[in-house]
Amino acid sequence: MPGQCRVAPQSPLHAHELHFLFSLEPQDYAHSPFIRKQGNIYIPKNKEMDNDSINEKTLRDVHTKEIDLVNRDPKHLNDDVVKVDFEDVIAEPAGTYSFDGVWKASFTTFTVTKYWCYRLLTALVGIPLALVWGIFFAILSFIHIWAVVPCVKSYLIEIHCVSRVYSICVHTFCDPLFEAMGKCFSSVRVTTTKVV
């Protein structure tokens, strides 16, 4: 009719293709699409990568692990360094004993003073020093990861090229020279005689 715009219907083949594309299930694709389950973690439907994701879940976060309040030196860093008791500092040899009361009072004074002074110092300075050492080792780790290791890797790559050139030069110039010198001196015989 005049004044009306008619749109020609799509061909059956094109409509069939659209229907086919929209009716595909995820398992019909050549590669399984990634399925977003939570956050920014994408877990595919293939089993190998799914096993990797399970292994990642089993890793514990080092920042949330429990702290052992009983054994505070599990790697034995200070067993022989600052493990100092009264007997390690003060000892009376045989024949030079003080009064028993003085010895007991000295032991108590030393032990209690060391114990509470250490606690007071850690309460005042422990947290700031932990902050300082945390920053220091963070900077050290950053320098090692982002500067030292790439420089060493670059050096190894470059020195490999230099070693190839040096090896070629040695085999080209030095090997014939020393081989010729060896043949020249191969006829030399040294004899020793014992004079009586």
C-alpha positions in Angstrom: 0.0 0.0 0.0 1.2 3.6 -0.7 2.6 5.4 2.3 3.6 2.2 4.1 7.1 0.9 4.3 7.4 -2.8 4.0 10.5 -4.7 5.0 11.3 -7.7 3.0 11.4 -10.9 5.1 14.7 -12.4 5.7 15.7 -15.4 3.7 15.0 -18.8 5.3 18.7 -19.6 5.2 19.7 -16.5 7.1 17.0 -17.1 9.7 18.1 -20.7 10.0 21.7 -19.5 10.6 20.6 -17.1 13.3 18.5 -19.8 15.0 21.4 -22.1 14.9 23.8 -19.6 16.5 21.4 -18.7 19.3 20.5 -22.3 20.0 24.1 -23.4 20.6 24.8 -24.8 24.0 28.2 -24.1 25.7 29.3 -27.6 25.1 28.8 -27.2 21.3 31.6 -24.7 21.0 35.1 -25.8 19.9 36.6 -24.3 23.1 34.6 -24.2 26.3 33.8 -20.5 27.2 35.0 -19.2 30.5 32.4 -19.0 33.2 32.7 -16.3 35.8 31.8 -17.7 39.2 32.9 -15.1 41.7 35.0 -12.0 41.7 37.6 -11.8 39.0 38.3 -15.5 38.9 37.5 -17.2 35.6 37.2 -21.0 35.8 36.9 -22.8 32.5 35.1 -26.0 32.0 38.1 -28.0 30.9 39.4 -30.3 33.6 43.1 -29.4 33.5 42.5 -25.7 34.3 39.8 -26.6 36.8 42.4 -28.7 38.7 44.7 -25.7 38.6 42.0 -23.5 40.2 41.5 -26.2 42.9 45.2 -26.2 43.6 45.2 -22.4 43.9 42.4 -22.6 46.5 44.4 -25.0 48.6 47.2 -22.4 49.0 47.1 -20.6 52.3 47.5 -16.9 52.5 50.7 -16.0 54.4 49.1 -12.9 55.9 46.3 -14.8 57.5 48.2 -17.8 58.9 48.0 -18.4 62.6 51.0 -17.3 64.8 52.5 -19.8 67.2 52.6 -18.0 70.6 54.5 -20.8 72.3 57.4 -21.4 69.9 58.4 -18.0 68.7 61.6 -19.1 67.0 60.6 -22.1 64.9 63.6 -21.7 62.6 66.1 -21.4 65.5 67.6 -18.1 64.5 68.6 -17.0 68.0 69.4 -20.3 69.7 73.1 -19.6 70.1 73.1 -15.8 69.8 70.9 -14.1 72.4 69.7 -17.0 74.4 71.4 -15.8 77.6 70.5 -17.0 81.1 72.0 -16.2 84.4 74.3 -19.2 84.3 75.7 -18.1 80.9 76.8 -14.7 82.3 77.7 -15.1 86.0 79.4 -18.2 87.4 81.3 -18.7 90.6 84.2 -21.2 90.4 84.9 -23.6 93.3 86.4 -21.9 96.3 84.9 -18.5 95.6 81.3 -18.8 96.6 79.2 -15.9 97.8 76.5 -16.2 100.4 73.6 -18.3 99.4 71.1 -15.5 99.8 73.2 -13.2 97.7 73.4 -15.8 95.0 69.7 -16.4 95.0 68.9 -12.7 95.1 71.3 -12.0 92.2 69.7 -14.8 90.1 66.2 -13.4 90.8 67.3 -9.8 90.1 69.0 -10.7 86.8 66.2 -12.8 85.5 63.4 -10.5 86.5 65.2 -7.4 85.2 66.1 -9.0 81.9 62.5 -10.2 81.5 60.7 -7.0 82.2 63.2 -4.7 80.5 62.9 -6.8 77.4 59.1 -6.6 77.6 59.1 -2.8 78.2 61.5 -2.2 75.2 59.4 -4.4 72.9 56.2 -2.6 74.0 57.8 0.8 73.3 60.0 0.1 70.3 58.9 -3.3 68.9 56.1 -2.1 66.7 58.0 0.9 65.2 61.0 -1.4 64.5 58.7 -4.0 62.9 57.4 -1.2 60.7 60.9 -0.1 59.8 62.1 -3.6 59.0 59.0 -4.4 57.1 59.6 -1.4 54.8 63.3 -2.2 54.6 62.7 -5.8 53.5 59.9 -4.7 51.1 62.3 -2.3 49.4 65.0 -5.0 49.4 62.6 -7.5 47.8 61.4 -4.9 45.3 65.0 -4.1 44.3 65.9 -7.8 44.0 62.8 -8.7 42.0 62.6 -5.7 39.7 66.3 -4.7 39.4 68.9 -7.3 40.4 67.4 -10.4 38.8 66.7 -8.7 35.4 70.2 -7.2 35.4 71.7 -10.6 36.2 69.6 -12.2 33.5 70.6 -9.5 31.0 74.3 -10.0 32.0 74.0 -13.7 31.4 72.5 -13.3 28.0 75.2 -10.7 27.0 78.1 -12.7 28.5 76.9 -15.8 26.6 77.4 -13.9 23.3 80.8 -12.7 24.5 81.7 -16.3 25.5 80.8 -17.5 22.0 83.0 -14.9 20.4 85.9 -15.6 22.9 85.6 -19.3 22.2 85.8 -18.8 18.5 88.9 -16.5 18.9 90.6 -19.0 21.1 90.0 -21.9 18.7 91.0 -19.8 15.7 94.2 -18.2 17.0 95.4 -20.0 20.1 94.8 -23.6 19.3 97.0 -23.7 16.2 99.8 -21.8 18.0 99.9 -24.0 21.0 99.5 -27.1 18.9 102.6 -26.0 16.8 104.6 -25.3 20.0 103.6 -28.7 21.3 104.9 -30.4 18.2 108.1 -28.3 18.4 108.9 -29.4 22.0 107.6 -32.9 21.6 111.1 -34.1 20.4 112.8 -32.8 23.5 114.0 -35.5 25.8 115.2 -34.8 29.3 117.6 -37.4 30.9 118.9 -37.3 34.4 122.1 -39.0 35.6 123.1 -39.6 39.1 126.8 -38.7 39.8 128.4 -40.7 42.6 
